[in-house]
């Protein structure tokens, strides 16, 4: 009797799991499962589906490990952890539905650009630490912290994923005693020896990830994975400051303390490591005070916001991380721009057009629709800068969804006639609640959003919004108002702007 072989990954494309999740493309594959880009046909949104290989569904230990991942991550709620949306079984094959992250892994980024800027490396480490802090608080040790398991989304945020070999600290593990689990390039010494792990094992692995971000490579190489693991047990970590002499002693100390061979000599908690990561970031930011302002700020893990990751239009892979820690050194002291509700500032608490600010004359305005027909009610754009601040205005086209029906965004830009260092923007709208990002640029006007420099973000624009712009002294001729999520209007979704003003 012949037995039909299980369908290949390619043959699975188009399959609908549980009458809901249509598999559209393969994203990756491992020893236990394959991850697909899928469409949730109930909510009409992209998701990632991790589908267990059929040939191992009858192995109880592997099945338990797979189900353990769903249970572990379902307990976690944090912006720096990839969220579990659903879990189920279809035709005898269990699957996990995760939020879909459009971007690249941290490993891919390091492979693409090499050693990262010190502030960028520290910022990513802080975000990973935030995700681990939530897991550790729930009694979960990840046990496989590595850059391959860190996704960088389109906003530049690092998200920890793949809790497939995580372990509940107070529960019986599902791996045999003495068996090494985890990737040996990043494995803690006690983990390499098959001994008991705890949160300090994740701290060690994060320290190795930070080392790789600083240097562009892992610290140990050998002819086999076991050989690499034994080097983690027996050999001192190469001096990170010899490999990367421009980083500060504060940054080197985080690497050294987190990767001590003896667990008792490491940071006792991930929160302690986070404190030193933040202190090191502040040192590196002060040392980088001479930056040109070509990049924007990133993340909300450490004040001030610090990083924005743009994407290529028409591609799922980021083009380049644009980084700037918005610390300004003035009169010999460093001061920090206070953090808003989201990365990039904004949030309505800015100084706006206060009495101490000087208004910048706006001499022109244009519409910006790079992912559409390059026209977004161009006949209305002058209304956004006329003298009538409340009545006439520019509106987006009407869309069928608040996500602008698949576009990253649309907007308008205002021109000052010359490069100016604007510090704030005033915006008036009769349709509050939409999401706004503000960008700057000089001639020539970039054709894609990835060519602009982000200066602020506002999660919910108010009727009279005042936004602080984080430029670090950089000047721009054009300032773009980029609408990424619309609000409900008559007949669909959109947004209206009746007035825009710039101040310095």
C-alpha positions in Angstrom: 0.0 0.0 0.0 1.4 3.4 -1.0 1.5 6.3 1.5 1.2 9.8 0.2 4.1 12.0 1.4 3.2 15.1 3.4 2.7 18.3 1.3 5.7 20.5 0.8 5.8 24.1 1.9 5.1 25.2 -1.6 2.1 22.9 -1.9 0.7 24.4 1.3 0.4 27.9 -0.2 -3.3 28.6 -0.7 -4.4 26.2 2.1 -6.9 27.7 4.6 -6.4 26.5 8.2 -9.6 26.1 10.3 -11.6 27.9 7.6 -9.8 31.2 8.6 -6.1 31.5 7.9 -5.1 31.4 4.2 -1.4 30.6 3.8 0.1 33.0 1.2 3.9 32.7 1.3 6.6 30.9 3.2 8.6 33.1 5.6 11.0 30.6 7.1 11.4 27.1 8.4 13.1 25.3 11.3 13.4 21.8 12.7 10.0 21.9 14.3 7.8 24.1 12.1 7.4 26.4 9.1 6.3 30.0 9.3 4.0 31.4 6.7 2.6 34.8 5.9 -1.1 34.3 6.0 -4.3 36.3 5.7 -6.8 36.2 8.5 -10.0 36.0 6.4 -12.3 36.9 9.3 -10.5 40.2 10.3 -8.9 40.8 6.8 -5.4 41.3 8.1 -1.9 39.7 7.6 -0.7 37.3 10.3 2.2 34.9 10.7 1.3 31.3 11.1 3.8 28.8 12.6 2.6 25.4 11.4 4.2 22.3 12.9 5.8 19.8 10.6 3.5 16.8 10.1 6.3 14.3 10.5 6.9 15.3 14.1 3.3 15.7 15.3 3.4 12.2 16.7 6.5 12.9 18.9 5.0 13.8 22.3 8.0 15.8 23.5 8.1 18.0 20.3 4.3 18.4 20.4 4.5 19.6 24.0 7.4 22.0 23.2 5.3 23.5 20.4 2.2 23.9 22.6 4.4 25.3 25.3 5.5 28.2 23.1 1.8 29.2 22.5 1.1 29.0 26.3 4.3 30.9 27.2 3.9 33.8 24.8 0.1 34.1 25.3 0.9 35.1 28.9 3.1 38.0 27.7 1.9 41.5 26.8 4.6 43.9 25.8 5.5 45.9 22.7 8.9 44.2 22.6 7.4 40.6 22.4 5.8 39.2 19.2 2.2 38.6 20.3 0.3 35.3 20.0 -3.1 36.0 18.4 -4.5 32.5 18.2 -3.6 28.8 18.3 -5.4 25.7 16.9 -5.1 22.5 15.0 -6.0 21.7 11.4 -6.1 18.1 10.1 -4.0 16.9 13.0 -1.3 19.7 12.7 -1.1 22.2 15.4 -0.4 25.9 14.6 0.2 29.2 16.3 -0.9 32.5 14.9 1.4 35.4 15.6 1.3 39.1 14.8 3.0 39.7 11.4 6.1 41.8 11.6 7.1 43.5 8.4 10.8 44.0 8.6 14.0 42.0 9.1 15.7 40.1 11.9 18.4 41.7 13.9 20.8 39.0 12.5 19.9 40.1 9.0 20.6 43.7 9.9 24.0 42.9 11.3 24.9 40.7 8.3 23.8 43.6 6.0 25.5 46.5 7.6 28.1 45.0 10.0 28.9 46.5 13.4 26.1 48.8 14.5 26.4 52.3 15.8 26.9 52.1 19.6 23.7 54.0 20.4 21.7 51.8 18.0 23.1 48.6 19.5 22.3 49.8 23.1 18.8 50.8 22.0 18.0 47.4 20.6 19.5 45.8 23.7 17.2 47.8 25.9 14.1 46.8 23.9 15.1 43.1 24.1 15.7 43.5 27.8 12.2 45.0 28.2 10.7 41.9 26.5 12.8 39.6 28.7 11.7 41.5 31.8 8.1 40.7 31.2 8.9 37.1 30.5 11.1 36.8 33.7 8.3 38.4 35.7 6.0 35.6 34.6 8.6 33.0 35.5 9.6 32.3 31.9 13.3 31.9 30.8 13.6 32.3 27.0 16.8 30.1 26.7 17.4 31.0 23.0 18.1 34.8 23.0 19.9 35.5 19.7 19.6 38.1 16.9 17.8 35.5 14.7 15.0 35.7 17.3 14.7 39.5 17.3 12.5 41.1 14.7 12.9 44.8 13.7 9.6 46.1 12.6 8.9 49.0 10.2 9.1 51.6 13.0 12.5 50.4 14.2 11.2 48.6 17.3 12.9 45.3 18.3 10.5 42.5 19.1 11.6 39.2 20.8 10.1 36.0 19.3 10.4 32.2 19.3 9.8 31.1 22.8 9.8 27.5 21.5 12.4 26.2 24.1 11.4 28.6 26.9 10.9 27.0 30.3 8.7 27.8 33.2 11.0 28.2 36.2 8.7 26.3 38.6 7.6 23.7 36.1 9.0 20.4 34.8 11.0 21.0 31.6 10.4 19.1 28.4 14.1 18.5 27.6 16.2 15.6 28.8 18.7 16.3 31.6 22.1 17.1 30.3 20.9 18.0 26.8 22.1 21.4 25.5 19.3 23.6 24.2 19.7 27.0 22.6 22.0 28.2 19.9 25.7 27.7 20.9 26.9 31.0 19.5 25.0 32.7 22.4 24.6 29.9 24.9 25.4 30.6 28.6 28.0 28.3 30.2 25.6 26.6 32.6 23.2 26.0 29.7 26.1 24.6 27.5 26.8 22.1 30.4 23.2 21.0 30.6 22.8 22.5 34.0 19.8 24.4 35.5 19.1 27.8 33.9 17.5 30.9 35.3 17.0 34.5 34.1 20.8 35.1 34.3 21.2 32.7 31.4 19.1 35.0 29.2 21.2 37.9 30.5 24.4 36.1 29.3 22.9 35.5 25.9 21.8 39.2 25.6 25.4 40.2 26.5 26.7 38.1 23.6 24.1 39.7 21.2 25.3 43.1 22.3 28.9 42.0 21.7 27.9 41.0 18.2 26.1 44.3 17.5 29.2 46.2 18.7 31.7 44.1 16.7 29.7 42.7 13.8 30.6 39.1 14.7 30.1 36.5 17.5 33.0 36.1 20.0 33.8 32.4 19.5 34.3 30.2 16.5 35.2 26.5 16.3 34.9 23.5 14.0 31.7 22.3 15.6 28.8 23.7 17.7 30.0 21.7 20.7 33.4 23.4 20.3 31.8 26.8 20.3 29.8 25.8 23.4 32.9 24.7 25.3 34.6 28.0 24.5 31.7 29.8 26.3 32.4 27.5 29.2 36.2 27.7 29.3 37.5 30.8 27.5 37.4 34.4 28.4 35.4 36.6 26.1 37.6 38.6 23.8 37.9 42.3 24.9 35.1 44.1 23.2 37.0 47.4 23.4 39.9 45.9 21.4 37.5 44.9 18.7 35.6 48.2 19.0 37.9 50.8 20.5 35.4 53.7 19.9 32.8 52.5 22.4 32.8 53.8 26.0 34.0 52.0 29.1 30.3 52.1 30.2 29.2 50.1 27.2 32.1 47.6 27.6 31.2 47.1 31.2 27.7 46.0 30.3 29.1 43.3 27.9 31.6 42.2 30.5 29.3 42.0 33.5 26.5 40.3 31.6 28.8 37.6 30.2 30.6 36.5 33.4 31.1 32.8 33.5 29.7 32.5 37.0 26.0 33.2 37.2 26.5 34.9 40.6 28.9 37.5 39.0 26.4 38.6 36.4 23.6 41.0 36.8 21.1 39.5 39.2 18.1 40.7 37.2 17.4 41.9 33.7 16.3 45.2 35.3 19.8 45.7 36.7 21.2 45.2 33.2 18.7 47.6 31.8 19.8 50.3 34.2 23.4 50.0 33.0 22.3 49.8 29.3 20.5 53.1 29.8 23.5 54.7 31.5 25.8 53.5 28.7 23.3 54.9 26.1 23.4 58.3 27.8 27.2 58.2 27.7 27.4 57.3 24.1 24.8 59.9 23.2 26.8 62.6 24.9 29.9 61.5 23.1 28.0 61.6 19.8 27.0 65.2 20.3 28.6 66.3 17.0 26.2 64.3 14.9 24.8 66.1 11.8 21.1 65.4 12.4 20.7 63.3 9.2 18.9 60.7 11.3 15.9 60.7 13.6 15.2 59.5 17.0 14.6 56.0 18.4 12.2 54.1 20.7 10.5 54.7 23.9 12.6 52.4 26.1 14.9 55.1 27.1 14.2 58.8 27.3 14.6 60.6 24.9 13.1 58.8 21.9 15.8 57.4 19.7 15.2 55.4 16.5 13.2 55.2 13.3 13.5 52.4 10.7 12.1 53.4 7.3 11.2 50.8 4.6 11.6 50.6 0.9 8.3 51.2 -1.0 7.1 48.0 -2.5 9.5 45.8 -0.4 9.0 44.1 2.9 12.6 44.7 3.9 13.9 47.9 5.6 16.2 50.1 3.6 18.4 51.5 6.3 18.1 52.3 10.0 18.3 56.1 10.6 19.5 56.8 14.1 20.1 59.8 16.3 19.9 60.1 20.0 18.3 63.4 20.6 20.7 64.7 23.3 22.0 68.2 22.9 25.2 69.3 24.6 24.8 73.0 25.6 27.1 75.0 27.8 29.0 71.9 28.7 26.0 70.0 30.0 23.7 67.4 28.4 20.0 67.9 28.5 17.3 65.5 27.5 14.3 66.1 25.3 11.4 64.8 27.3 9.6 61.7 26.0 6.1 61.9 24.5 3.6 59.1 24.4 5.3 57.4 21.4 8.6 57.2 19.7 9.5 60.4 18.0 7.9 62.9 20.3 4.6 64.7 19.6 1.5 63.8 21.6 0.1 67.3 21.9 2.3 68.4 24.8 4.7 70.5 22.8 5.4 74.2 23.0 3.9 74.7 19.6 3.3 78.3 18.7 3.8 79.7 22.2 4.8 83.2 22.9 8.5 82.5 22.9 8.5 80.9 19.4 8.9 82.8 16.1 6.7 81.8 13.2 8.4 80.6 10.1 6.9 81.8 6.8 5.6 79.0 4.7 5.9 79.8 1.0 4.6 76.6 -0.6 2.7 73.3 -0.1 2.4 70.0 -2.0 0.5 66.7 -1.7 2.4 63.4 -1.2 1.0 60.1 -2.3 4.0 57.9 -3.3 2.1 54.6 -3.1 -0.9 55.8 -5.0 -1.4 57.9 -8.1 1.0 60.6 -6.8 -2.0 62.9 -6.4 -4.0 63.4 -3.2 -6.5 66.2 -3.7 -3.9 68.6 -5.0 -6.6 71.1 -5.8 -7.2 71.6 -2.0 -3.6 71.9 -0.7 -3.5 75.7 -0.6 -6.3 75.6 1.9 -4.0 74.2 4.5 -1.8 77.3 4.6 -4.4 80.1 3.9 -5.5 82.6 6.4 -8.7 80.8 7.2 -7.5 78.5 10.0 -10.7 76.8 10.8 -13.0 76.5 7.8 -11.3 75.6 4.5 -8.8 72.8 4.5 -7.1 69.9 2.6 -8.5 66.4 3.0 -7.2 63.0 2.0 -9.2 60.9 -0.4 -11.9 58.7 1.1 -10.6 55.2 2.0 -12.4 52.0 2.8 -10.3 51.3 5.9 -8.5 53.4 8.6 -5.2 51.8 7.4 -5.6 53.7 4.1 -6.4 50.5 2.2 -2.9 49.1 2.1 -0.9 52.3 1.8 1.8 53.2 4.4 0.5 56.7 4.4 -0.4 59.9 2.5 0.1 63.5 3.3 1.1 67.0 2.4 4.4 68.9 2.8 5.0 72.6 3.4 8.1 74.5 2.2 9.9 77.4 3.8 11.8 78.5 0.7 15.1 77.7 2.5 16.5 75.3 5.1 15.2 76.3 8.5 15.6 74.6 11.9 11.9 74.4 13.0 11.3 73.3 16.6 7.6 72.9 16.5 4.5 72.7 14.3 0.9 73.7 14.9 -1.8 71.7 13.2 -5.6 72.3 13.2 -8.1 69.6 12.1 -11.9 69.1 12.4 -11.4 65.3 12.2 -9.2 64.5 15.3 -7.9 61.1 16.2 -5.8 60.2 13.1 -2.1 59.2 13.4 0.6 61.5 12.2 4.3 61.3 11.6 6.3 64.5 10.7 9.4 64.3 8.5 12.0 66.8 7.1 14.0 67.0 3.9 15.9 69.3 1.6 16.1 69.5 -2.2 15.4 67.3 -4.1 12.1 66.3 -2.5 12.4 62.5 -1.9 10.1 60.4 -4.0 9.6 57.8 -1.2 9.0 58.1 2.5 12.2 56.2 3.2 14.2 59.3 1.9 12.7 61.6 4.5 14.0 62.1 8.1 11.4 61.5 10.8 11.1 64.3 13.4 8.0 63.4 15.4 5.0 61.1 15.8 1.5 61.7 17.3 -0.7 58.7 18.0 -4.0 60.7 18.1 -4.0 64.2 16.6 -6.2 66.7 18.5 -8.2 69.5 17.0 -5.4 72.0 18.0 -2.2 70.0 18.0 1.2 71.4 19.0 4.1 69.1 18.1 7.7 69.4 19.2 10.1 68.5 16.4 13.2 66.6 17.4 15.7 67.9 14.9 18.9 68.2 17.1 19.6 71.5 15.4 19.3 70.2 11.8 17.6 72.4 9.2 15.1 71.4 6.5 13.5 73.1 3.6 10.4 70.9 3.5 8.3 69.5 6.4 6.0 66.5 5.6 2.8 65.7 7.5 2.5 61.9 6.9 -0.9 60.4 7.9 -0.6 56.7 8.6 -4.0 55.9 10.1 -7.2 57.7 9.2 -10.4 58.3 11.2 -14.0 57.5 10.2 -15.7 60.2 8.0 -18.8 60.3 5.9 -18.5 57.5 3.4 -15.3 55.9 4.7 -12.1 56.9 6.4 -9.8 60.0 5.9 -8.4 63.1 7.6 -8.6 66.8 7.1 -6.1 69.6 7.8 -7.3 73.2 7.9 -4.1 74.9 9.0 -0.3 74.2 9.3 2.2 76.5 10.9 5.9 76.2 11.7 7.9 77.8 14.5 11.6 78.1 15.5 
